[in-house]
Amino acid sequence: MKEQVLIAGAGPVGLTMALELARYGVPVRIIDKIPEATHTSRAVAVWPRTLELLDRSGAAADIIASGNKVTVANILSGGRPVASLSLDQIPSPYPFALMVPQYDTEAVLRRHLAAHGVTPDLGVELLGFEQDEDGLSARLRKPDGTERTEPYAFLVACDGAHSVVRHHLGLDFKGDTLGIDWTQGDFHLSGYPFPSSQMAIFWHEDGPLLFFPMAPDRARIITSLGPSTATPPVALDQEAFQKMIDARGPGGITLTGTEWVSAFRINERQVENYRSGRVFLAGDAAHIHSPAGGQGMNTGMQDAINLAWKLALVIRGLASAPALLESYDLERRPVGALVIAASGRMTRIGTLADHTLQHVRDFVAHVLMGLSPVQRAITGLMAEVSIGYPDSPLNGPFQGEAKAGARVRPVAGEVPFGAGETPLFTACGGSEAAELAARFPRLVAAASPRSDGGAFILLVRPDGYLAAQVEDADWQELVPYFQQIGAER
């Protein structure tokens, strides 16, 4: 099918991509070379902005029901409190970090995807592909070993840090590998000194120790192992992990069972362009970074949501301007760079080896993180609610004090922007907004004025970011905007 999109990778990013396209009526096939769904939990945190965007498909509520809400992030050093970040002040209908095993997140996404008639094809391997102006042909190997070449309109690489698609394109994955080895695991435990609604980061002179509570008696625990050597790092077993917790933690914590452990090294890498013709890269295929902040999966899922509505408009013939698809890289690559820099900064701060610098860090962190503006800045970045697209080519005319490309805060109980079967822009305003919607009925829906909108029409993108804002009387200034993106009346 020439209008069908092929998605390589059936993890959370690929599943999000498939779900978004499927609910917008785009034919999609999602494949993964693994023979069955994984049962290990790599990512654990789902942040507010991701939940806001998943609410558009109805998946957010089910994921929340599977997880544990964390509303406080504690930082301690040498057993002394350094800072306490309040996540419940995040300006979102979901003011918390949701701790949920990745396999549960994937299970929810698969159920919602199945409701649209799509099931991942597991055990199917992408061997290669060719593309031209008219489409793309992909060579696939089925579980029985047979191979065939199939036509697609586009290919989206959600196949992870070792992306076959990225290697096939010959794209550089530029960056560095940090020189410290790490281990992590999901454990059952007792004696955790905080409620399960609070996570904890223990800075220690030998390395940090992080607890992400998933239930009252269960947590994801991450700690450093020391400088990297020539051999790959080896995960600690429960006994060795317990000794590490006794040495670096507050005391009194006992591990009572192990679900899963792994060891890793932190890479900070990003491709120079998230698009190559009819091929797009998302998630770890495009960017990888430190797990500090737990933003990797979230950033990848938001990559998918950013791209999906644009592909849907093009494939369904509702818009055709090249700038629409080109905006994916221009919007999401700076976000990837920001997350890489922020998570790397957190990692370097937590792994300072010099004792004098550690004392300076503790003092400065205690003072700065006690200030409300600093707390809002940190939690806004972690929650990704402060991320926007100020330099997007999709930003239209702006009047008043509106910020181009800014996230429009969802209102609890209202229909989310971009919900439904078509990726519609929403014109928030009075009769003038209704006139704009009547001019472009296949692309614009009218909504009541927002309380924070004043005497303006707010044009909101299908992914909930502000595309334009004009005074009510100037609503016709938005007509050229839709003409420029190739919109049909």
C-alpha positions as CSV (number, residue, x, y, z in Angstrom):
1,M,0.0,0.0,0.0
2,K,1.6,3.2,-1.2
3,E,-0.1,5.3,1.5
4,Q,0.9,2.9,4.3
5,V,3.6,3.9,6.9
6,L,6.1,1.3,8.0
7,I,7.3,1.7,11.6
8,A,10.4,-0.2,12.6
9,G,10.5,-0.9,16.3
10,A,7.6,-1.9,18.6
11,G,8.7,-0.3,21.8
12,P,7.0,2.7,23.4
13,V,8.0,5.1,20.7
14,G,7.0,2.9,17.8
15,L,3.7,2.0,19.5
16,T,3.0,5.7,20.2
17,M,3.7,6.5,16.5
18,A,1.5,3.7,15.3
19,L,-1.4,4.6,17.7
20,E,-1.3,8.2,16.6
21,L,-1.3,7.4,12.9
22,A,-4.0,4.7,13.3
23,R,-6.4,6.9,15.1
24,Y,-6.0,9.5,12.4
25,G,-7.0,7.0,9.8
26,V,-3.5,6.4,8.3
27,P,-2.7,2.8,7.2
28,V,0.2,1.6,9.3
29,R,2.4,-1.5,9.8
30,I,4.6,-1.8,12.9
31,I,7.3,-4.5,13.0
32,D,10.0,-5.6,15.4
33,K,12.6,-8.3,14.9
34,I,12.1,-9.5,18.5
35,P,9.8,-12.6,18.6
36,E,7.8,-11.5,21.6
37,A,7.2,-8.4,23.8
38,T,9.9,-7.8,26.3
39,H,9.3,-8.2,30.0
40,T,12.1,-6.1,31.3
41,S,11.5,-2.6,32.5
42,R,14.0,-0.1,31.0
43,A,12.2,3.2,31.3
44,V,10.2,3.8,34.4
45,A,9.0,7.5,34.5
46,V,6.2,9.0,32.5
47,W,6.2,12.8,32.8
48,P,3.2,15.2,32.7
49,R,3.6,16.4,29.2
50,T,3.7,12.9,27.8
51,L,0.5,12.1,29.8
52,E,-1.2,15.3,28.4
53,L,-0.4,14.1,24.9
54,L,-1.4,10.5,25.5
55,D,-4.8,11.8,26.7
56,R,-5.6,12.6,23.1
57,S,-5.8,8.9,22.3
58,G,-7.4,7.9,25.6
59,A,-4.3,6.0,26.7
60,A,-3.3,8.3,29.6
61,A,-5.9,7.1,32.1
62,D,-5.0,3.4,31.6
63,I,-1.3,4.1,32.1
64,I,-2.0,6.1,35.2
65,A,-4.0,3.2,36.6
66,S,-0.9,1.0,36.2
67,G,1.6,3.3,37.9
68,N,2.6,5.1,41.1
69,K,2.3,8.9,41.4
70,V,5.4,10.6,42.7
71,T,5.0,14.2,43.8
72,V,8.3,15.0,45.5
73,A,11.9,14.6,44.5
74,N,14.3,14.6,47.5
75,I,18.1,15.2,47.1
76,L,20.4,14.3,50.0
77,S,24.1,14.4,50.5
78,G,26.0,12.6,53.2
79,G,22.7,11.9,54.9
80,R,21.7,15.6,55.0
81,P,18.8,17.1,53.0
82,V,19.9,19.3,50.2
83,A,16.7,20.0,48.4
84,S,13.1,18.9,48.0
85,L,11.4,19.5,44.6
86,S,7.6,19.7,44.6
87,L,6.3,18.1,41.5
88,D,2.6,18.7,42.5
89,Q,3.1,22.4,41.5
90,I,3.7,21.5,37.9
91,P,1.1,23.4,35.8
92,S,-0.6,20.4,34.3
93,P,-3.7,18.2,34.9
94,Y,-1.1,15.6,35.8
95,P,1.2,17.2,38.4
96,F,3.3,14.2,39.2
97,A,5.9,11.8,37.8
98,L,4.3,8.5,37.1
99,M,6.5,5.5,37.9
100,V,5.4,2.6,35.8
101,P,7.4,-0.3,34.3
102,Q,8.0,0.2,30.6
103,Y,6.3,-3.2,29.8
104,D,3.1,-1.9,31.4
105,T,3.2,1.3,29.3
106,E,3.8,-0.8,26.2
107,A,0.9,-3.1,27.1
108,V,-1.5,-0.2,27.4
109,L,-0.4,1.2,24.1
110,R,-0.8,-2.2,22.4
111,R,-4.4,-2.5,23.7
112,H,-5.3,0.9,22.4
113,L,-3.6,0.2,19.1
114,A,-5.5,-3.1,18.8
115,A,-8.8,-1.1,19.2
116,H,-7.8,0.5,15.9
117,G,-7.2,-2.9,14.2
118,V,-3.4,-2.8,14.3
119,T,-1.2,-5.4,15.9
120,P,2.6,-5.3,15.9
121,D,4.2,-7.9,13.7
122,L,6.9,-9.4,15.9
123,G,9.7,-11.5,14.6
124,V,9.8,-9.5,11.3
125,E,13.1,-8.0,10.5
126,L,13.9,-5.0,8.3
127,L,16.8,-5.9,6.1
128,G,17.0,-2.8,4.0
129,F,15.1,-0.3,1.9
130,E,15.2,2.0,-1.1
131,Q,13.4,5.2,-1.6
132,D,12.6,7.7,-4.3
133,E,10.2,10.6,-4.9
134,D,7.2,8.3,-5.3
135,G,7.6,6.0,-2.3
136,L,9.8,3.5,-0.4
137,S,10.4,-0.2,-0.8
138,A,11.3,-2.2,2.3
139,R,12.9,-5.7,2.3
140,L,11.6,-7.7,5.2
141,R,12.3,-11.1,6.6
142,K,9.4,-13.0,8.3
143,P,9.8,-15.3,11.2
144,D,9.8,-18.4,8.9
145,G,12.9,-16.9,7.1
146,T,11.1,-15.9,3.9
147,E,11.9,-12.5,2.5
148,R,9.8,-10.1,0.4
149,T,9.9,-6.5,-0.7
150,E,6.9,-4.3,0.1
151,P,5.9,-0.7,-0.9
152,Y,5.3,2.0,1.7
153,A,4.8,5.8,1.7
154,F,7.1,6.5,4.6
155,L,9.4,4.7,7.1
156,V,9.7,5.8,10.7
157,A,12.8,4.4,12.6
158,C,11.9,3.7,16.2
159,D,14.4,0.9,16.4
160,G,16.5,2.1,19.3
161,A,20.1,3.2,19.9
162,H,21.5,0.6,17.5
163,S,19.1,1.5,14.8
164,V,19.3,-0.6,11.6
165,V,17.6,2.2,9.7
166,R,20.1,4.8,10.9
167,H,23.0,2.6,9.9
168,H,21.4,1.9,6.5
169,L,21.2,5.6,5.9
170,G,24.8,6.1,6.9
171,L,24.0,8.8,9.4
172,D,26.6,9.8,11.9
173,F,25.5,9.4,15.6
174,K,27.8,12.0,16.9
175,G,28.6,12.4,20.6
176,D,30.5,10.8,23.5
177,T,30.5,8.0,25.9
178,L,30.8,9.1,29.6
179,G,33.6,7.3,31.4
180,I,31.6,5.9,34.3
181,D,29.8,2.5,34.5
182,W,26.4,2.1,36.0
183,T,24.0,-0.6,37.2
184,Q,20.3,-0.5,37.8
185,G,17.5,-2.9,38.8
186,D,13.9,-3.2,39.9
187,F,13.8,-4.5,43.5
188,H,11.4,-5.3,46.2
189,L,12.5,-3.7,49.5
190,S,11.7,-2.6,53.0
191,G,12.8,0.3,55.1
192,Y,12.6,3.0,52.4
193,P,12.7,6.2,54.5
194,F,10.2,8.1,52.4
195,P,6.6,7.5,51.3
196,S,6.2,5.8,47.9
197,S,5.0,9.2,46.6
198,Q,8.6,10.5,47.0
199,M,11.7,9.7,45.0
200,A,15.2,10.1,46.5
201,I,18.6,10.9,45.1
202,F,21.5,10.3,47.5
203,W,24.7,12.1,46.6
204,H,27.7,10.2,48.0
205,E,31.4,10.8,47.7
206,D,31.7,7.5,45.9
207,G,28.8,8.0,43.5
208,P,25.1,8.7,43.5
209,L,22.3,6.3,44.4
210,L,18.8,6.9,43.0
211,F,15.5,5.5,44.1
212,F,12.3,5.7,41.9
213,P,9.5,4.1,43.9
214,M,7.1,2.0,41.8
215,A,5.0,0.8,44.8
216,P,5.3,0.9,48.6
217,D,7.6,-2.1,48.5
218,R,9.2,-1.8,45.1
219,A,11.6,0.6,43.4
220,R,13.9,1.2,40.5
221,I,17.4,1.7,41.9
222,I,20.3,3.2,39.9
223,T,23.9,3.7,41.1
224,S,27.3,4.2,39.6
225,L,30.0,1.5,39.6
226,G,33.1,3.6,39.0
227,P,35.3,4.5,36.1
228,S,34.8,2.5,32.9
229,T,37.4,-0.1,32.0
230,A,38.2,-2.0,28.8
231,T,35.6,-4.7,29.6
232,P,31.8,-4.1,29.5
233,P,30.1,-3.4,32.9
234,V,28.5,-6.2,34.8
235,A,25.3,-5.8,36.7
236,L,25.4,-6.2,40.5
237,D,23.4,-9.1,42.0
238,Q,21.1,-8.5,44.9
239,E,23.8,-9.1,47.5
240,A,26.3,-6.7,45.9
241,F,23.5,-4.1,45.3
242,Q,22.6,-4.3,49.0
243,K,26.2,-3.5,50.0
244,M,26.2,-0.5,47.7
245,I,22.9,0.7,49.3
246,D,24.3,0.2,52.8
247,A,27.4,2.2,51.8
248,R,25.7,5.1,50.0
249,G,22.2,5.2,51.3
250,P,20.6,6.4,54.5
251,G,20.7,3.0,56.2
252,G,17.9,0.7,57.1
253,I,16.9,-0.2,53.5
254,T,16.8,-4.0,52.8
255,L,16.3,-5.6,49.4
256,T,13.9,-8.5,49.6
257,G,13.7,-9.6,46.0
258,T,14.9,-8.9,42.5
259,E,12.8,-8.4,39.4
260,W,15.5,-7.4,36.9
261,V,19.1,-6.0,36.8
262,S,21.3,-4.6,34.1
263,A,24.5,-2.6,33.7
264,F,25.2,0.2,31.2
265,R,27.4,3.1,30.0
266,I,25.9,6.5,29.3
267,N,26.1,7.7,25.7
268,E,25.3,11.3,24.7
269,R,24.7,11.2,20.9
270,Q,22.4,12.7,18.3
271,V,22.0,12.5,14.6
272,E,22.4,15.7,12.6
273,N,19.0,15.4,10.9
274,Y,15.9,13.5,12.0
275,R,14.8,13.1,8.4
276,S,16.3,11.6,5.2
277,G,13.8,11.8,2.4
278,R,10.9,9.6,3.2
279,V,12.6,8.2,6.3
280,F,12.2,9.7,9.8
281,L,14.1,8.9,13.0
282,A,12.5,9.1,16.5
283,G,13.5,8.2,20.0
284,D,16.8,6.5,20.7
285,A,17.4,6.0,17.0
286,A,17.8,9.8,16.8
287,H,19.1,10.7,20.3
288,I,20.4,9.0,23.4
289,H,21.5,10.5,26.7
290,S,21.9,9.9,30.5
291,P,18.9,8.4,32.3
292,A,19.1,11.2,34.9
293,G,15.7,12.8,34.9
294,G,14.0,9.8,33.2
295,Q,13.3,11.7,30.0
296,G,14.5,9.3,27.3
297,M,11.3,7.4,26.6
298,N,9.2,10.6,27.1
299,T,11.2,12.6,24.6
300,G,10.9,9.8,22.1
301,M,7.2,9.4,22.5
302,Q,6.8,13.1,22.0
303,D,8.9,12.9,18.8
304,A,6.4,10.4,17.6
305,I,3.4,12.6,18.5
306,N,5.0,15.6,16.8
307,L,5.6,13.7,13.6
308,A,2.3,11.7,13.4
309,W,-0.2,14.5,12.8
310,K,2.0,16.0,10.1
311,L,2.3,12.7,8.3
312,A,-1.4,12.2,8.7
313,L,-2.2,15.6,7.1
314,V,0.1,14.8,4.1
315,I,-1.0,11.2,3.5
316,R,-4.7,12.1,3.8
317,G,-4.2,15.0,1.4
318,L,-5.3,17.7,3.8
319,A,-2.0,19.6,3.6
320,S,0.9,19.3,1.2
321,A,3.6,22.0,1.9
322,P,7.1,20.6,2.2
323,A,7.6,22.8,5.3
324,L,5.1,20.7,7.2
325,L,7.3,17.6,7.2
326,E,10.5,19.5,7.3
327,S,9.4,21.1,10.6
328,Y,9.8,17.7,12.4
329,D,13.5,17.9,12.5
330,L,13.6,21.7,13.0
331,E,11.3,21.3,16.1
332,R,12.4,18.1,17.7
333,R,16.2,18.1,17.2
334,P,16.7,21.2,19.4
335,V,14.5,19.5,22.0
336,G,16.7,16.4,21.8
337,A,19.9,18.6,22.2
338,L,18.3,20.3,25.2
339,V,17.5,17.0,27.0
340,I,21.0,15.6,26.3
341,A,22.5,18.8,27.8
342,A,20.2,18.9,30.8
343,S,20.5,15.2,31.7
344,G,24.2,15.2,31.2
345,R,24.5,18.2,33.5
346,M,22.6,16.4,36.2
347,T,24.8,13.3,35.8
348,R,28.0,15.3,36.0
349,I,26.8,17.2,39.1
350,G,25.8,14.0,40.8
351,T,29.2,12.3,40.1
352,L,31.6,15.0,41.2
353,A,34.7,13.3,42.6
354,D,36.4,16.3,44.2
355,H,35.4,16.7,47.9
356,T,35.7,20.5,47.8
357,L,33.5,20.6,44.7
358,Q,31.0,18.3,46.4
359,H,30.7,20.7,49.3
360,V,30.3,23.7,47.0
361,R,27.7,21.7,45.0
362,D,25.7,20.9,48.1
363,F,25.7,24.5,49.3
364,V,24.8,26.0,46.0
365,A,22.1,23.4,45.3
366,H,20.5,23.9,48.7
367,V,20.3,27.7,48.2
368,L,19.2,27.7,44.6
369,M,16.7,24.9,44.8
370,G,15.1,26.6,47.8
371,L,14.0,29.4,45.5
372,S,10.5,29.0,43.9
373,P,11.6,30.3,40.4
374,V,14.4,27.8,40.3
375,Q,12.1,25.0,41.4
376,R,9.6,25.9,38.7
377,A,12.4,26.0,36.0
378,I,13.8,22.6,37.1
379,T,10.4,20.8,37.4
380,G,9.1,22.4,34.2
381,L,12.1,21.1,32.3
382,M,11.8,17.6,33.8
383,A,8.1,17.5,33.2
384,E,8.7,18.8,29.7
385,V,5.8,21.3,30.1
386,S,8.2,24.2,29.5
387,I,9.4,22.9,26.2
388,G,8.0,24.6,23.1
389,Y,8.9,25.4,19.5
390,P,9.7,29.2,19.4
391,D,11.6,29.0,16.1
392,S,9.3,26.6,14.3
393,P,8.6,27.4,10.6
394,L,4.9,26.5,11.5
395,N,4.6,29.5,13.7
396,G,2.1,32.0,12.1
397,P,1.2,35.6,12.9
398,F,1.4,36.6,16.6
399,Q,-0.2,39.6,18.2
400,G,-0.3,40.5,21.9
401,E,2.0,38.8,24.4
402,A,1.6,35.3,23.1
403,K,4.7,33.2,22.8
404,A,5.1,31.6,19.4
405,G,5.2,27.8,19.6
406,A,4.4,27.6,23.3
407,R,2.5,24.7,24.9
408,V,-1.1,25.6,25.5
409,R,-1.9,24.3,29.0
410,P,-4.7,21.7,28.8
411,V,-7.8,22.1,31.0
412,A,-8.8,19.1,33.0
413,G,-12.2,17.7,31.8
414,E,-12.1,19.4,28.4
415,V,-11.5,17.5,25.1
416,P,-7.8,17.6,24.5
417,F,-6.4,19.4,21.4
418,G,-5.8,16.9,18.6
419,A,-8.3,14.3,19.9
420,G,-10.6,12.6,17.4
421,E,-10.1,11.0,14.0
422,T,-8.6,14.0,12.1
423,P,-5.6,16.1,13.2
424,L,-7.5,19.4,13.4
425,F,-6.2,22.8,14.4
426,T,-8.4,24.4,17.1
427,A,-9.4,28.0,16.7
428,C,-10.3,29.3,20.2
429,G,-12.5,32.4,19.9
430,G,-15.9,33.7,19.1
431,S,-17.8,34.0,15.9
432,E,-14.6,34.9,14.0
433,A,-13.1,31.5,15.0
434,A,-16.2,29.9,13.6
435,E,-15.8,31.7,10.3
436,L,-12.2,30.4,10.1
437,A,-13.3,26.9,10.7
438,A,-16.0,27.3,8.1
439,R,-13.3,28.4,5.6
440,F,-11.2,25.3,6.3
441,P,-13.7,22.7,7.6
442,R,-11.3,19.8,7.0
443,L,-8.5,21.3,9.0
444,V,-9.9,23.6,11.7
445,A,-12.4,23.2,14.5
446,A,-13.8,26.1,16.4
447,A,-13.8,26.2,20.2
448,S,-15.0,28.6,22.9
449,P,-12.5,31.4,23.9
450,R,-10.0,30.5,26.5
451,S,-10.0,32.4,29.7
452,D,-6.4,33.3,29.1
453,G,-7.0,34.3,25.5
454,G,-8.4,37.8,25.8
455,A,-9.9,39.3,22.7
456,F,-7.8,37.1,20.5
457,I,-8.2,34.0,18.3
458,L,-5.8,31.4,19.5
459,L,-4.9,28.9,16.8
460,V,-3.7,25.7,18.5
461,R,-1.9,22.9,16.7
462,P,-3.2,19.2,16.9
463,D,-0.3,18.5,19.4
464,G,-1.4,21.4,21.7
465,Y,1.2,24.1,20.8
466,L,0.3,27.6,19.9
467,A,0.5,28.1,16.1
468,A,-0.8,31.7,15.9
469,Q,-2.7,34.4,17.8
470,V,-4.5,37.3,16.2
471,E,-7.1,39.8,17.3
472,D,-10.6,38.7,16.6
473,A,-11.1,41.3,13.9
474,D,-8.0,40.2,12.1
475,W,-9.0,36.6,11.8
476,Q,-8.5,36.6,8.0
477,E,-4.8,37.0,8.6
478,L,-4.9,33.2,9.4
479,V,-6.2,32.3,5.9
480,P,-2.7,32.7,4.3
481,Y,-1.2,30.6,7.1
482,F,-3.3,27.6,6.0
483,Q,-2.7,28.3,2.3
484,Q,1.1,28.3,3.0
485,I,0.9,24.8,4.5
486,G,-1.0,23.6,1.5
487,A,-4.3,23.2,3.2
488,E,-7.4,22.3,1.1
489,R,-10.6,24.2,1.8
